[in-house]
Amino acid sequence: MQKSFESDAWHGPALLETLEGVDHRLAAKHVAPGVHTIWEIALHTIAWKRAVTRWLEGDTSYEVKPEENFPEPEEGDFLEWQHVITELKVAQAELLAATAKFTDERLLQTTPSGRQTWSDLLYGVVHHDLYHAGQIALLKKTAAHESQGSRFK
């Protein structure tokens, strides 16, 4: 879980690595209509990490509210962006702490929803981080090409 979030993932850049070099202006940039910004994606990953943490801690009825899913920045300034990065790291630390309390046996038990095991849920967090890391990498490349005068269609 930590490798897909922070570094040393076998496939390439982890989520935090893709956010390196992203400032508040780039994070808030809309590269195309209907496409989420890097900022919105970062807030989305925080919301879902916190949801999984709550489920692991026993609040299995918790749901991510629509306004938490892909929220836009409030001010969109440097300090707010730094706070988002900090909150992303805190959400990951909270998730890891909740995960550490699980035994191997419990990880293989079915969640209350009956749709998956706790282990499946945690693999889902890894997949979620890497999916959004890929999106962020593409958004960064698109913005870089735009700044050089190119426009993807």
N, C-alpha and C positions, 0 to 999 in steps of 0.2 A: 504493500500500500504506500509506503513512504517513497519507494523508488519511482512510482508512477506520478507521485505528487511533487517530489523535490528534485531528484537527480539520479543518475546512474541507471536509468531504465535501459534495457537492452535494445529497444527499438529506436531510440533517439531522445529528443528533448521531453522532459517531464513537464507537468503543468506549470510549476513555478519557473522552470527554465524558459518556457515560451513567453512568460511575462517579463523576462529580463529585457531592459531597454524600452519598455512600454511606459511612456509618460502619460500624464492625465489627458493631454490633447489627443494622443493616438488612441488611448483607451476609450474616449468618448466619440471617436470619429465613426460616422455612418458611411461605410464604403459603398453601400447599395441599398435601395429601398427594400424594406422588409427583412434586412439582415441585421441580426443582433450585433451590438458593439462588443468590443473586448470587455468593457466595463460591465455591461449587462451579463455577459457570460460569467465573469468573475463573481458577481453577486448571485447568480443562479447556482454556481457550484457551492458557494457558501451555504445557501438555503438548503440544498440537498444533503450536504455533509451534516448539517445540523439536524435535519430530519432523520437521517439514518442513526445519528448519535442518540436522538430521543427514542427511536424504536429500540435500539440496543439496550437502553436504560429502562425499558419497560413501558414507555408511552406509545404503544403500538397503534393508537387511534389518531396520532398526530398526522396532520396533512399540511403540505406546503400551500400557503395561500396564493392565489393568482398574483397578487401584488408583490409577492416575494420571489416569484419564479424568474422573471427577467426584468427587474426594476431598472429604471433609468437613474443616473446620478442625480443627487439633489442640487449641489452647487457645481459639480464638475471641475473642481479646482485641485491643485496639487495636494493639499492636505487631505482632502476627502479620498483621493486615489490612494495615498499612502495608508490611510485607515482601512481601505478595502483590502489591500495586500496584507496588512496586519491581521485583519479579521479572517482572511482566508487561511493564514497560518494557524491562528487560534482554533478555527473550526477543525482543521486537520488534527491538531494536538488533542482536542476534545474527543474526536472520533477514535484516535489511536488509544486514548485512555479508556474509553468505553469498550473497545475491542479487546484490550489486554485483560479485562475481567472475565472474558469468555474462556471456558475450557474447550479442549478439542471436541469432547462429546457434545457440548452445547452448540458448537459451531455447525455440527451435522444435524441438529434438530431442525424441524420445520418451523418457520415463523408462524405467528398466529393467523396470518392470512391464508396459510396452507399452500401458497403458490411457490415457495422456495425455501431453501435452508438459510440459516444465518450466514453461512459461508458464501452461498450464492449472492446474498445481498452485499457482502463485503467485496466480492469480486466485481459486482456491479459498480461499486464506488470506483474501483480501479479503472474499469472500462469507461465510466463517466468522465473521470479526469483526463484520460488519454483521448477520448473523443473530442472534448473541448480544447485540449492542448492542440490538436490538429486544426480545429477551427481557428484558434487564435493565431497559429502559425500562418495559415492562409490569409487571415485578415491583415497581419503584419506585412506579408509579401505584397498583397494588393495595395496597401497604403504606400509602401515603398515605391512600387511601380508608378502609382499616381503622382507621387512627389517628383518623379523623374520625367513626367510628361506623358506617360503611357496611361491608357484607360482600358481595362478589361471589359469586354462585352459579354 
